[in-house]
């Protein structure tokens, strides 16, 4: 009666298998003897025998017939061998994946970036990063700089890329790329042949601007106010490609990053002119949450982006000095 009750309890509560015992069991099956398995696994033969006995008790089944000639696997042992190998391999895979997450070579990074970074720098830099770390999932969303900072501060993004500025104490900024603003006019505009322009030279024109709240719009409005002339915003669009298409159609002029303008100059009729103002050179920054420890994957991405920016800066300085 007591044995039946014990069997019922074991059926209701499946055995808790010890991975070490399973690994030792597989070693015995592969080597055919306890002594050989114990030597491979660097364990005393008596300790290994005790592990096997405990495994048999946990499973409530005989795995080996024992005689003077050694141990002989039962049918249950052969069935367990197949399942145990699969389980041990899966556990090894879990351990490997967890090591990858800890090191940063596997994981997810949420990135919020402004249009300047997305159109000028991120395509090539993310391609290089993902080629090196294919198990990292980078999720990218476009926002204006103030929204980028807010996303990072509120933990909606792990890494942000925005224009350098003051966004409060909840975020920390790290140097990234330099960003040069240029004047873009239609190819047949009276100023299209000029090598450089002052901002005042184009304030009589209608402007094609970006959406309300954009850093460039706010900058142009501020500078126009300081000059004492209005900024005549004829249209506001949400992307650089729409802005360039409107400018190419002769609907106005615009100010946008040189790298972004370069993308569209060859496909549509535009003239890109240097903006001879001290504020035309801007700094983009990486943004992380203050006091927060980045995940391994996020840290690897930040290091990659900073290294890429540093390399480009060094190459640009070398070209300028030659």
HURAQUI-V953175 format. One record per residue. N is the residue number from 0. RES is the residue in three letters. SS is DSSP state (helix for helix, strand for strand, loop for the rest). OMEGA is omega in whole degrees, 0 to 359 (* if undefined). BURIAL is I if it has 16 or more other ideal C-beta (glycine too) atoms within 10 Angstrom, else O. Layout:
[[N RES SS OMEGA BURIAL] [N RES SS OMEGA BURIAL]]
//
This chain:
[[0 UNK loop 180 O] [1 UNK helix 180 O] [2 UNK helix 179 O] [3 UNK helix 178 O] [4 UNK helix 179 O] [5 UNK helix 178 O] [6 UNK helix 180 O] [7 UNK helix 179 O] [8 UNK helix 180 O] [9 UNK helix 179 O] [10 UNK helix 180 O] [11 UNK helix 183 O] [12 UNK loop 182 O] [13 UNK loop 182 O] [14 UNK loop 174 O] [15 UNK loop 187 O] [16 UNK loop 178 I] [17 UNK loop 181 O] [18 UNK helix 180 O] [19 UNK helix 179 O] [20 UNK helix 178 I] [21 UNK helix 180 I] [22 UNK helix 178 I] [23 UNK helix 177 I] [24 UNK helix 180 I] [25 UNK helix 179 I] [26 UNK helix 178 I] [27 UNK helix 179 I] [28 UNK helix 183 I] [29 UNK helix 184 O] [30 UNK helix 175 O] [31 UNK loop 179 O] [32 UNK loop 179 O] [33 UNK helix 183 I] [34 UNK helix 181 O] [35 UNK helix 179 O] [36 UNK helix 180 I] [37 UNK helix 179 I] [38 UNK helix 180 O] [39 UNK helix 185 O] [40 UNK helix 177 I] [41 UNK loop 179 O] [42 UNK loop 179 I] [43 UNK loop 181 O] [44 UNK helix 179 O] [45 UNK helix 179 O] [46 UNK helix 179 O] [47 UNK helix 178 I] [48 UNK helix 179 I] [49 UNK helix 178 O] [50 UNK helix 179 I] [51 UNK helix 179 I] [52 UNK helix 178 O] [53 UNK helix 179 O] [54 UNK helix 178 I] [55 UNK helix 179 I] [56 UNK helix 181 O] [57 UNK helix 182 O] [58 UNK helix 181 I] [59 UNK loop 180 O] [60 UNK loop 177 O] [61 UNK loop 181 O] [62 UNK loop 182 I] [63 UNK strand 168 I] [64 UNK strand 186 O] [65 UNK strand 179 O] [66 UNK strand 178 O] [67 UNK loop 181 O] [68 UNK loop 179 O] [69 UNK strand 182 O] [70 UNK strand 180 I] [71 UNK strand 182 O] [72 UNK strand 175 I] [73 UNK loop 177 O] [74 UNK helix 178 O] [75 UNK helix 180 O] [76 UNK helix 179 I] [77 UNK helix 177 O] [78 UNK helix 180 O] [79 UNK helix 182 I] [80 UNK helix 180 I] [81 UNK helix 181 O] [82 UNK helix 182 O] [83 UNK helix 178 I] [84 UNK helix 179 O] [85 UNK helix 181 O] [86 UNK helix 181 I] [87 UNK helix 177 O] [88 UNK helix 179 O] [89 UNK helix 178 O] [90 UNK helix 176 O] [91 UNK helix 178 O] [92 UNK helix 178 O] [93 UNK helix 180 O] [94 UNK helix 180 O] [95 UNK helix 179 O] [96 UNK helix 180 O] [97 UNK helix 175 O] [98 UNK helix 178 O] [99 UNK helix 178 I] [100 UNK helix 181 O] [101 UNK helix 182 O] [102 UNK helix 180 O] [103 UNK loop 181 I] [104 UNK loop 174 I] [105 UNK loop 180 I] [106 UNK strand 180 I] [107 UNK strand 177 O] [108 UNK strand 177 I] [109 UNK strand 183 I] [110 UNK strand 172 I] [111 UNK strand 185 I] [112 UNK strand 177 I] [113 UNK loop 185 I] [114 UNK helix 181 I] [115 UNK helix 180 I] [116 UNK helix 183 I] [117 UNK helix 184 I] [118 UNK helix 186 I] [119 UNK helix 193 I] [120 UNK helix 190 I] [121 UNK helix 182 I] [122 UNK helix 181 O] [123 UNK helix 184 O] [124 UNK helix 177 I] [125 UNK helix 177 I] [126 UNK helix 179 O] [127 UNK helix 180 O] [128 UNK helix 183 I] [129 UNK helix 174 O] [130 UNK helix 180 O] [131 UNK helix 182 O] [132 UNK loop 186 I] [133 UNK loop 180 O] [134 UNK loop 177 O] [135 UNK strand 180 I] [136 UNK strand 180 O] [137 UNK strand 178 I] [138 UNK strand 186 O] [139 UNK strand 174 I] [140 UNK strand 179 O] [141 UNK strand 176 I] [142 UNK loop 168 I] [143 UNK loop 190 I] [144 UNK helix 180 I] [145 UNK helix 178 I] [146 UNK helix 176 I] [147 UNK helix 180 I] [148 UNK helix 180 I] [149 UNK helix 179 I] [150 UNK helix 179 I] [151 UNK helix 181 I] [152 UNK helix 183 I] [153 UNK loop 177 O] [154 UNK loop 173 O] [155 UNK loop 176 O] [156 UNK loop 178 I] [157 UNK loop 183 I] [158 UNK strand 176 I] [159 UNK strand 174 I] [160 UNK strand 188 I] [161 UNK strand 174 I] [162 UNK strand 179 I] [163 UNK loop 181 I] [164 UNK loop 180 O] [165 UNK loop 184 O] [166 UNK loop 178 I] [167 UNK loop 186 O] [168 UNK loop 183 O] [169 UNK loop 179 O] [170 UNK strand 177 I] [171 UNK strand 181 O] [172 UNK strand 178 I] [173 UNK strand 182 O] [174 UNK strand 178 O] [175 UNK strand 183 I] [176 UNK strand 165 I] [177 UNK strand 187 O] [178 UNK strand 183 I] [179 UNK strand 175 O] [180 UNK strand 179 I] [181 UNK strand 174 I] [182 UNK strand 178 I] [183 UNK strand 181 I] [184 UNK strand 175 I] [185 UNK strand 183 I] [186 UNK loop 182 O] [187 UNK loop 179 O] [188 UNK loop 180 I] [189 UNK loop 181 O] [190 UNK loop 189 O] [191 UNK loop 182 I] [192 UNK loop 181 O] [193 UNK loop 178 O] [194 UNK loop 179 O] [195 UNK strand 181 O] [196 UNK strand 166 I] [197 UNK loop 181 O] [198 UNK helix 181 I] [199 UNK helix 182 O] [200 UNK helix 185 I] [201 UNK helix 182 I] [202 UNK loop 175 I] [203 UNK loop 180 O] [204 UNK loop 168 I] [205 UNK loop 181 I] [206 UNK strand 167 I] [207 UNK strand 184 I] [208 UNK strand 175 I] [209 UNK strand 185 I] [210 UNK loop 179 O] [211 UNK loop 180 O] [212 UNK loop 180 O] [213 UNK loop 182 I] [214 UNK helix 182 I] [215 UNK helix 178 I] [216 UNK helix 181 I] [217 UNK helix 179 O] [218 UNK helix 181 I] [219 UNK helix 178 I] [220 UNK helix 180 O] [221 UNK helix 182 O] [222 UNK helix 177 I] [223 UNK helix 178 I] [224 UNK helix 179 O] [225 UNK helix 177 O] [226 UNK helix 181 O] [227 UNK loop 179 O] [228 UNK loop 182 O] [229 UNK loop 171 O] [230 UNK loop 186 I] [231 UNK loop 180 O] [232 UNK strand 181 I] [233 UNK strand 181 O] [234 UNK strand 173 O] [235 UNK strand 183 O] [236 UNK strand 187 I] [237 UNK loop 183 O] [238 UNK loop 179 O] [239 UNK helix 180 I] [240 UNK helix 176 O] [241 UNK helix 179 O] [242 UNK helix 181 I] [243 UNK helix 178 I] [244 UNK helix 178 I] [245 UNK helix 178 I] [246 UNK helix 180 I] [247 UNK helix 180 I] [248 UNK loop 178 O] [249 UNK loop 184 O] [250 UNK loop 179 O] [251 UNK loop 177 I] [252 UNK strand 180 I] [253 UNK strand 174 I] [254 UNK strand 181 I] [255 UNK strand 182 I] [256 UNK strand 182 I] [257 UNK helix 181 I] [258 UNK helix 178 I] [259 UNK helix 179 I] [260 UNK helix 182 I] [261 UNK helix 181 O] [262 UNK helix 188 O] [263 UNK helix 185 I] [264 UNK helix 183 I] [265 UNK loop 185 O] [266 UNK loop 181 O] [267 UNK loop 188 O] [268 UNK loop 181 O] [269 UNK strand 171 I] [270 UNK strand 181 I] [271 UNK strand 188 I] [272 UNK strand 179 I] [273 UNK strand 177 O] [274 UNK strand 186 I] [275 UNK loop 177 O] [276 UNK loop 180 I] [277 UNK helix 182 O] [278 UNK helix 179 O] [279 UNK helix 176 I] [280 UNK strand 182 O] [281 UNK strand 178 I] [282 UNK strand 170 O] [283 UNK strand 183 I] [284 UNK strand 168 I] [285 UNK strand 187 I] [286 UNK strand 175 I] [287 UNK strand 182 I] [288 UNK strand 180 I] [289 UNK loop 177 O] [290 UNK loop 181 O] [291 UNK loop 175 O] [292 UNK loop 181 O] [293 UNK loop 170 I] [294 UNK loop 180 I] [295 UNK helix 181 I] [296 UNK helix 179 I] [297 UNK helix 179 I] [298 UNK helix 178 I] [299 UNK helix 180 I] [300 UNK helix 179 I] [301 UNK helix 179 I] [302 UNK helix 179 O] [303 UNK helix 181 I] [304 UNK helix 180 I] [305 UNK helix 179 O] [306 UNK helix 179 O] [307 UNK helix 179 I] [308 UNK helix 179 I] [309 UNK helix 180 O] [310 UNK helix 180 O] [311 UNK helix 179 O] [312 UNK helix 179 O] [313 UNK helix 179 O] [314 UNK helix 179 O] [315 UNK helix 179 O] [316 UNK helix 179 O] [317 UNK helix 179 O] [318 UNK helix 180 O] [319 UNK helix 183 O] [320 UNK helix 182 O] [321 UNK loop * O]]
//
